Amino acid sequence: MTRAVPLAALFFLLAPTFLYAGTWFCEPRTTVLGEVTRCIGKTTHFPREVAVLSPGAFSPAAPHRVVLYLHGHNTRRETLLQVLENPETALEASIASLPPQTLVIVPHSLNRCDEFKTHLSSWAQVGPFLEAVTEGAHPDAGLASANPGSLLLAGHSGAYAPLASLVQSSTQALPSHFPQVERLVLLDATYGRSEVFSQWIKNNPRAGFWSAYIPASQTESESLAIQTALRNSKPPLPYFAPVANDGLPPSPATVMEHRVGFLKSRSSHMKTVATYFSALLAP
């Protein structure tokens, strides 16, 4: 059954019906790790579809966390639904396992993150994008009137390039009511720009940075380069990098205790997302 509903109700409704409002299509989803409400639509600030997902119930007036997640290269030209439901990354299920009061924004790109590089590589682009997407999928929880308690950035694989350009750009274009970035998470995504990420860690002493990488790979080499830069800082900057790594995701206490961390993944390139996503993006 399809019915029109006020946009303000999209993230409150978890009934087993499909919801349609304007250009956004929303539905409750049941995953192996929990319930999630998924909205898919478009905005004038981005050329392709965008998904906004919220685990459990969502209250726009209460403090909430906003996560911008950029997927990796998409040379197979998977649709946004295929990206979300890929069984290897388990992205949608991982989002469902996050605590309530979290909005995860997942834009869609083709090829080598082409649309991310052209439309989401500076705060002048990302600021209006975040507002437009949130207001479009849930206007009464628009960023200007909502209560975003934190902003997190995350990316997989080739998303390192647009994320590096983004964090290197001026934050003056970030909406004034938005907090600065709380944490940057790279999921087997340190393929380059290690100097940019090192400098960002140094320039943002209150922000977190976590990298999960595959051993004996380019992502390990770049992660080690970041560690070297942190050790050579004056004064040296501490980080978490366990020598004996069992490949398991860190506990919430570990993530909170250590601002910066590096983890050797024993999962495959794609499954690293499923292994570490919820652990590194939880409060």
N, C-alpha and C positions, 0 to 999 in steps of 0.2 A: 504494500500500500504506500502511496506517495501522497504527501500533504504539505501544504505551505505552512511555515511557522515563522514567528519573528526571529530575526537573526540573533537577537540577544539570548535566545534559549538554546542555541546550538550545542554549547558545551555542558548544558545542564541535563540534556535529555539522553538517556541511555536505554530508551525503549526499543524493542526489536522492530523498528520501522525505519525506513529510509527517509531522510529529511532533505528537502530541497529549498533553498532560499537564494534568489538571485542567481549569480553565477557560481555559487558555492554549493557543493553537494556533500552532505554530511551523513555519517552513519555510525552507529555503535559497532565495535568490533570485539570479538572474543579471541584472544590468543592463548598460547600455552602458558604465558606468564601473567595473564591478567586481562582486564577490560581496558579499552581505549576508545575514545571518540575521535574519528578521523574526518576531517574536512578537506576537500580538494577544490581549488578554484584558481582564478587568475587575477592579476593586478596589472595596472598600467605601468608599474615600475619594473616589470620582469616579463620577458617574452614567452615563457613557458609556464606550465602548471606548477602550483605550489601546494604542498600538504601542510596542514596544521593539525597536530595531534595532541590530545590531552588524556593522561591516564586518570581513571576514576572521575569523581565529581570535580567541578571547577567553579570557584567563586571569583568573579572578576574584581570585586571590591577588596578582597583579601590579598596580602602580598603573594606574589607568584614569581616563578622563575621562567625565563625565556631562554630557550636553547636554539641557536641557529646551527643546523647541521648540513654540511656539504658532502655529498657522496663523491666517490672517485670517478675516474675516467669511465665513460660509457660508450665505448666503441662498438659494443653490440647493439646500441640504440634501444636499450630496454625502456619500457614505459615507466612512468612514475610509480604506478601500482606494482610493477615487477621489481622496482628498486626497493619499495617498502616491504614486499612480501618474499623477497629472495630468501630461501631457506638457509643459505650459508651465512649471510650477515644477520638474519633474524632481526632486522631493524625495527619493524613494527612491534614485535614481541618485546624487544629490549626497551622500547619507549613505554610499553604498557607496564613494565616492571618498575618504572620510576615512581617516586612519591607523587601524590596528588599536588595540585597547584603548580603544575609544570606545563608549559606550552612549548612544544617542539616544532620548529618551522623547518620544513624540508623542501627546498626548491629542486627543480628538475633540470638537468643539463644533458647535452649529448656530446659525444666524441671526447675530447680531452678537457672536460670542464669548460667548454667554450663560453656558455652563457654566464657562468660564474665569473670568468675572467673579464667579460665585457660589461657586466651589469652589477656585480657584487664584489668588486675589488677595492672599494674605498668606502669610508664612512659617509661620504656625501651621497653615495648610492644606497648603502645598506640602511642608513637612518630612515629615509622616506619609505624604503621597501618594508622595513619592520612595521612601521605605522600603518601602511596601506594594507598589508597582509592581515594584521591583527584586527583592524577595523573592518575589513571586508568579510572575514570569517566570523567575526563576533563584535559588531560595532559598539555595543554597550560596554565592551571591555577594551575599547580602543586605548592605545598606549597613553594618550593624553589624559585620560580620565581613570585609567586603571592604576594598579599599584605594583609595578614591576620591581621586585626586591633584588633581582640579580639577572645578569646577562652572561651566558656562556657561549663559547664558540667551539665547534667540534668539526672534524673532517677526517675522511678516509682517503688513503692513497694519494692520487693526483690532486686532491683538494688543497694540498699544502701550498700550491702556487697562488691561488686567489686569496687564501687565508693570510699568507705572508704579505701580499700587497695590501690587504685590508688593515692588518695590525700596524703596518708601516705608515699608513695614512693618518692625517690629522683627526683626532677625536672631537674636534670642535663641531663637526657635522653630526655627531651623535645627538639624538633628541635630548633636550635639557632635563627632562623628567626621567631619563633612563640612567641607571647606574653605569659606572665604568665596567669593563669586562672583568668578571670574577674569576674565570678560568678558561684556559685554552687547552683543548684535548686533541691530540693527533693520534689516529689509529692506523698504525703502519703507514704513516704519511710523511715521514721526514726524508723525502727524496732530494731535498735541496733547501737553499735559503737558510742554512743553519745560522748564519751571521745575523739574519733578521730576527729569528726567534730568540737567539741569545741576547740581543740588544733589547728586545721587548721584555724579556724576563728581568733584565737589569733596570729598565726604565719604569717597570710596574711592580714595585716591591710588595704590593698588597694582593696581586693577582696570582693565580695558580697556573702551572703549566705541567701537563703530563703527556708522556709519549710512550706508547706501546709499540714495539717494533719486532721484526723477525730477525733472529740472529744470523750472522754471516750474510748480510744483505746491505744494500745501499742505505736503507733506513737505519740500520745499526751504525754505519759509519757516520752518518749525519747526526744521529743522537749522541754518539761519542764526541763529535766535534762541539756540540752544544755543551756537553759536560766539561770539556777542556776549557772552553771559554769561561764558564762559570768558575772553575777552579783558579783561572788566571786573573779573575777580577780582583780589584783592590777596594775593599777586602774580598776574599773569596766568598762565593755564594754557596750555601749548602744545598744539597739535593739528595733525594732518596733513590738509590740504585742498588738493590740487593744483589750480592754476588751469587748466593744460592737461590735461584729462582725456580719455583715449582710450576710456573706458568699459570697459577691461579690469580684471579683478580684481587686487588688489595681490599682490605676491609675499609668501611667508611672512616673508622678511626685513623687508619694510616693515611688516607687521602687528606683528612682534615689536619693531621699533625704535620705533614710535609707539604710545603707550598709547591715544590717542584719535584717531579719524580719520573723515572725511566724504568720501563719494565720490558723484559725479554719475553715475547709471546711464544708459546709452544703451539699455538693454533696456526692455521693456514692464513694466508693474506686476507681472504674474505672473512673467515671465521674469527679473526681478531676483533672485528666489530662486535660480534655476538658475545665474545668472551669478556670484553672490557667496557663496552658502552655504558651500561647502567652503573657499574662500580665507579667509573671515573666522572660521571655526570650527576651522581647523586649528591644531595646537600652535604 
